[in-house]
């Protein structure tokens, strides 16, 4: 019996790490992308850091609004 090899299909790159998006007048930076979830990062004035997670589709729609 033959051994079946699975190949990962290269997905279309919709967003990139480092891109910036605006949510409620606050600028967020894409910190990492794992599967279909993007982690967004920002630093507050007091030095605190904040992260949120959004789907790639949500982030892509925010990028389109910016353009």
ZARO-487331 format. One line per 8 residues: their letters; for each residue x, y, z of C-alpha. Coordinates in steps of 0.05 Angstrom, whole numbers. Each point is the difference from the previous one (the first is absolute). Example, Ala and Ser with C-alpha at 12.3 -4.5 7.8 and 13.67 -1.06 7.14 Angstrom:
AS) 246:-90:156  27:69:-13
END
This chain:
XXXXXXXX) 0:0:0  26:69:-18  15:52:52  -40:64:-13  37:64:10  -39:63:18  26:67:-24  -18:66:30
XXXXXXXX) -30:45:-52  28:70:2  -57:47:19  -9:67:-32  33:53:45  -56:47:20  36:38:55  72:4:24
XXXXXXXX) 32:5:68  16:73:14  -60:29:-36  -39:52:38  -75:5:7  -45:51:34  -55:-26:47  -42:53:36
XXXXXXXX) 52:54:-13  56:-42:30  58:-26:-42  15:-75:7  58:-38:-31  -5:-71:-26  48:-39:46  -10:-72:-23
XXXXXXXX) -44:-42:-44  -17:-72:19  -48:-38:-45  -57:49:-12  10:42:63  40:64:2  26:27:66  0:76:3
XXXXXXXX) 44:39:47  4:71:26  34:38:55  -38:48:44  27:68:21  18:-27:69  43:-55:-30  -51:-55:7
XXXXXXXX) -6:-48:-58  -67:-26:-26  -15:-57:-48  -64:-22:-34  -15:-56:-49  -39:9:-64  -13:-45:-59  40:15:-63
XXXXXXXX) -64:19:-36  -16:52:53  70:30:-4  -2:0:-76  -66:38:1  31:51:48  59:9:-47  -47:11:-59
XXX) -37:55:39  67:35:12  17:2:-74
END
